Amino acid sequence: MDKESVGSELLRRFKYNKSAVFGLIIMLFMIFCAIAANFIAPNDPYPSPPLLANKLKPGFWSDEGAPGMPLGSDGLGRCVLSRIIYGTRVSLTAGFVAVAIAMILGITFGVLSGYFGGWIDAVIMRIVDIMFAFPALLLAIVIVAVVGQGLEKAMIAIGIVYSPQMARIIRSSVLYIKEMEYIEVQKAIGSSHWRIIFRHILPNSIAPVVVYGTLMLATAILDCAALGFLGLGAQPPTPEWGAMLADSYSFIVSGAWWAATFPGIAILLSVLGLNLLGDGLRDVLDPRLKQ
Amino acid sequence: MRAKRLSIVLLVSLLVLGITTLGLAQEKILVFGNSGDVARLDPADVTDGESISRMDNIFEGLVEYEAGSTEIKPCLAESWDISEDGKEIVFHLRKGVKFHDGTDFNADAVVFSFERQYNPEHPYHQYGEWSYWGYMFSDIDRVEKIDDYTVKLVLSEPNASIMTSLAMFTACIVSPANAEKYKEDAFRHPCGTGPFKFVEWVKDDHITLEANENYWRERPKIDKLIFRVIPDPSARLLALEVGEIHGMEYPNPADFDRIKANPDLVLMSEPGMNIGYMAMNTGYGYVDANKNGVKDPDEPLEKTPGYFEPLTKKKVRQAINMAIDKEAIVRDIYMGTASVAKNGMPPFMLGYNDEIEDYPYDPEKAKELLAEAGYPDGFEVTLHVMPVSRPYMFDPPKIGEAIQSYLAAVGIKVNFYQVDWATYLQETEAGMHQMCLLGWTGDNGDPDNFLNVLYGLNACSIGTAGNYAFYTNEENQELLTKALRTYDVEKRAEYYKKAQELIHEDAGWVFLAHSNQNMVFRKNVEGFVLHPTSRMFFYPVDIK
């Protein structure tokens, strides 16, 4: 089979996976919101000076709503919809950066561990075991407590926390691939380790990385929101979904449900979309499912 | 057979029902929902409102406050005489009063309760920090026993606020026999002369008190008083609505409409004796080497760790005052449960200067002032934002965000800084902040307890500061000291008014609001009276 037909085969299988297409649409929509936030958001996400008099106004479903704020306003009179749209930017960036960090660290150590084996493998895998012993969010909180609060630091913390998973995944594919005949051939003709790793092992072990990277993106966004909710992630006035929830959940009892509900729905949709997409990718990329 | 079994079941259930209703009729239990647990249960060794609220019902002092005011009346002392020069006060103690452990209340107990705080040689001095002694009582030189029911209090300097201070929790009388029995653990086994006896303390859950049958006044109307810790205000309100608790503190202002709409609940609300503010570090403090709470000539001013050039300029601080719309903050974030502050103490206090005109909300003028001060493009500054709600400041993060947004409009970029509460206090007391949100609830109703403690030069001690703007005006401190040493009420008021003018002009603070104190009770709870100092006296309370 030539390359093109492999590609079209994958695309065909992807198209038949309805939930994966749905996930992809959500993902693309989020990316669009993030890029075009300046143009599509109806209001300034943090007007200065604040319009406190607009606080906790309902949205389009009520006659008392603040004009131009379809999803109502939060406790400081800011447009919830605009903040959610700008929040896409924050959450996506945080997710991608965290996953990138996890990938860089995970791939590096996973490949070293799997390819060279022996004591390198033993040391790296024991460290990974130790990191697995902590709940991910707890470890992230510890790291944030050490390096300080802020969105950047939260991203780094989440990246570090996820790198062991990535390392494990890469290591297992490397272990499998390095026993293949074409690697034997490369060794026989005297290729260097680096050539073998970069030309042959990495490209062949990238499929699971893509799948798990997508799924990880979902959990990274969720954890970033959790850190924001705890006040350890994005700092005000950054419109971060988790922080928006934390700001507004106390208003739910008194009836202003919208300020906390819509950011929650945004988190839910994005995580759901990414999970569907990830699952779809796995189905498509897994050769065992080929008819 | 079946009929017989049924009748037995009925009989048993009737019996059970009868016993329980009988039990309810016999015992009146009041459960109160608090937002946090106590730190310690030694009245002289705490500073937080939660600890104080429990001990108000266990302990008593020589004098006490009238219900709902900071006027004093006799309590464990029946009467007292003040000497001509105001430096000696002789107390005649009440006879026949017993501590909860059965021992007698007498002059020895009074001397013990005070001396352990001020005398480092005293064997019980080691068991506490006694921080309030330094804040409010350091003018007391010694307390002497004259006979079993007479004690003399000797002051090193005349002090016009001392009598009201003696009604504070710090001056409560504890049982010496109990202290001897438990030593360093005495703070877990409080024993006083008050209307309620301590039963148990389950950490972070509840504290139980029971009526003191041998109380020297009439026995309290309720039999058991339980303080339950429910940190979340919404959860507290839900517990109150279903009748799990009978009263609660700090309701969420957003829930007020819901509370008012509920016929079973009563919302009590009164102006509180407090101030919530944003302090701007003006740059300099001193190290109180001899720990006497006074800036001595050999303790020079030095830069605080949070020294920040722009905030050392008066015009910048005034500009910040003009850039923040306090009216809007009080209306929309405090949700009307506070009044706008223009001075550093509440309006009903002695010496309040009502002639001061507050800085108007005027961003344009603020920009001009910034330009005059040399910052036409503004600057970037860090704001310490409190992680907890306090009675004087509801929802600090929201207030911080509003301030951030107001200051952005005049070109000042504010970065948030949040840490846990203990560290927050440590850092701000050490002057590590550039700007910070904080506040104060009055202890004794005396203006000295606001102006001197919060705005005086003596309070600029790095590490133990109460003056978080590090406002080091000597003229101001002179006025405050003179006022404290003056017994003439008119003259005192004059000094305080002048001091407030200086504090206003130099603008070290943005005074935000005086919060109301709010409590919610179920309708069948009667007799509770809000106290301006937020203390909670359950003695007159009854359940109908």
Interface residues (C-beta under 8 A of the other chain):
Chain A: Y46 P47 S48 P49 P50 L52 A53 K55 G75 L76 G77 Q149 G231 Q235 P236 P237 D247 S250 F251 V253 S254 G255 A256
Chain B: P233 S234 L237 N252 A254 D255 D257 R258 D325 A328 I329 R331 D332 I333 P363 P387 P397 K398 G400 E401 A402 Q404 S405 Y406 A408 A409 N415 F416 Q418
